[in-house]
């Protein structure tokens, strides 16, 4: 079963403690942009994962869309999205937690 962008955003927000807060620190549009960034990073490093879609560049992806990649990359993408949200938050950007999430998120990709 393919994971969706909605699941990625929910997992990312859970990791940074935004799952129960309102409003969230980053809206869906910003988070989906981070999903696109993660897909392009993965594609640059491992184009073989996108067989049949070498010419496709990911410029946008819709909320609820299936991830165009194997489910094993669900958690790394979610952690990358969470780390990007955390790094944009002024309160967290200066803390060790923000730096740790960026290392984890980027390192998993």
Secondary structure, 3 states (H helix, E strand, C coil): CCCEHHHHHHHHHHHCCCCCCCCCCCCHHHHHHHHHHHHHHHHHHCHHHHCCCCCCCCCCCCCCCECCCCHHHHHHHHHHHHHHHHHHCHHHHCCHHHHHHHHHHHHHC
